């Protein structure tokens, strides 16, 4: 199965937007990155994940859920479209969305009431490019590419970019440690 084509090119962040590029070499490192990013997130944050099938989007989100301390196993929501993982503590719940099968952009997403959930939750959308940007002016975009020529099929190159005022002064370099 091939990835659906975005209806238009990727949304371009403003010049000077915070950006980090990382390389991970295992699923454990991808989960760890999710756990570390969770420390920077708060209710109202939207994270968009882009990458081919099997790139590690759900593995990353699993780590994010662990870092946020949410209930339930974070698994791919492909067939249910969205899952809500309530917080086990004082943090925000995680709403994990897989927009792979949605083709109508924000119109299809409206049925999920993400705009209602966003102020109180961290929302992660796999395959969200061209579909959820209108939810908020502030978001993190994580693009995952498999390394060309990687014989282990585990090396990934990631680009994490902050978009909007919320991320304008964020220090994403802490994630490179």
N, C-alpha and C positions, 0 to 999 in steps of 0.2 A: 504494500500500500504506500503510495507516495504522499508526501505532505501537500496539503492544499496550498495553492498559490495565493499570496496576499493580493487583494484587489488593487493595491497600489504599493508603491515603495515604502520602506520603513519610515516611520515618523522620525524626523531629524531633530535631535536635541539642539538647544541654543549653543552658539559658540561659547566655549569656556565651561560647559556643563561638566560636573564631576564625572570622571570615567576612570575605571581601572580595567586592565587586561590581566587575565590569570590563565594559568595552565594547571589542570588537575590530571592526575595520572591513575586515579582509581575511583570506584564508587564511594569508598570511605571518605576520600578527600572532598567529593562533591557533597556528601551529607554534612561534613564538617563545615564547609563553606556556608551551607544553609543555616547551620547552628550559629555561626558567627554573625551572619547577616541579621538573624533574629534579634540580636542585641541592639541593632540600630532601628528596628521597626517599631511602630506604634499604631494604635487604632487610627484608621483613615488612610493607611498606606496601601497603594496598589503596586503589585509587582507583576510585570508581564514577562513571560518566558517564551523564547523563540528558539527553535532547534528542530532538527529532523527527528523522525521516530527513533527512539532508542538513544537519544543524545544525553539523557540524564535529567530531564525536567522534573519528573516525579521523584527521583532520588534526591535532588536538590530540595524539593518541597518537603520530603520526609524529614530531612535535617532541619529545615525551617520550623516544622511542627514540633520537633523535639526541642529546639531552642526556645520556642514560644511557650512550651509546656502545655500543649493541648491534648485533649482526650481523643482516643481512637487511633487506629493505624492509618497513616496517610498512604493511600493507594491511589492509583490512577482513577479519576472520576469519569473516564471516557464514556461509559454507558449510562451513568446517572447525571452527567453534565456537571453537577456541582455537589460538593459535600461541605458541611459545616462541622468543624472540630471545635467544640467549646473549650475554653481555657480551664485548666485544673487549678489555677491560682487567680491572681489579680489581673493578669494580662488579657489582651484582646483575643477573641476567637479567631480561628483561621478559616477562611472560606476558600476552598480549593476548587477551581473551575477548569474544565477541559473544554475549550471552544472548538475543538477539531471538527466536530460534526455540525457546527452552526455556520451557516453560510450567509446570513442576512445582516451581519454587522450588529450594531447596537440595538436594532429592532428586535433581533432574536434574543439578545442579552436582556432586554427589558423584562421578559417573563421571569428571569431569575431574581429580579429586585435587587441587583447589586448596588444600585444607587442608594437603596434604603440600608443595606448592610454596611456600606463603606465607612460611614463615620465611626462605627463602633468596632470594626473588624480590620484585620489584615487580609486583603484579598490577593490571591495569587491566581493568575490566569495563564494557562498553557494555551498556545495557539491564539493568543488574544490580539495579535497585531492586525490593525485595520478594523477591529471590532469593539474595543473598550476604551480607546484613547479619550473619548468624549465624556467618560465618567468623571474625570478629574484632570486638572492641568498638571498635577504633580504625580510622578510615577517613577519607578525604577524599571529599566528595561535590561533584561539579561538575555544575551544571545549566546548560544552554545553551538560550537562547531566541532565536529570530530576531526582529529588530526589526520591530515593526508599522509598515507604511507605508514600509519601506526599498525604494526602487526599484532598488537595485543588487543586492539579495538577498545582501549580504555582511556587513551589520552584525549582530553577535550581542551579547546581554547575558548575562553569565555571573555565576553566584554560586558561589563556592568556600567550602565549610564544612568545618572540621575537627571530627571527632567522636571522643571518647574521650581518655584521658590522654595518648596520644602527641602529640596536636595541641593540647592545652589551653594550652600556652604558646608555640605556634608563631607566628612573625611572618609571616603570609601577606601583610602589606602590602607586602613587598618585591616581590611580583608585580605591583603596580600601576604600577611605574616604567616 
